[in-house]
Amino acid sequence: ILHPSGNYLVSKCFELCPSLIDTATAIIIGEVRMYALHKHGSSVVEAILVNKGSSVQSKMDLIGALLAPPNRVVVATHDSGNFVLQKAIENCPDELLWELQEA
């Protein structure tokens, strides 16, 4: 996920096999801030958020973790993290819109 070429491979795998998205989400959710702040890892987080095959639950889990109090300011003010939050806002499930408004 953090490899300069590996992030493209992972993102392409999501297109070919959307069932991998939930597995990837489970792997990165505990360290979502690290991935969101990483130049290459952020591409994978964004791919999960924008992929039409992503489950609502995967998106909700990622967005919830990104908006958690210790993460939101750090991610929002970081070069790569900023783009991840933009994708989170653009692709936010309706169930989480209230949480975005409070953040």
Secondary structure by P-SEA (a helix, b strand, c coil): cccaaaaaaaaaaaaacccaaaaaaaacccaaaaaaacaaaaaaaaaaaccccccaaaaaaaaaaaaccccaaaaaacaaaaaaaaaaaaccccccaaaaaac
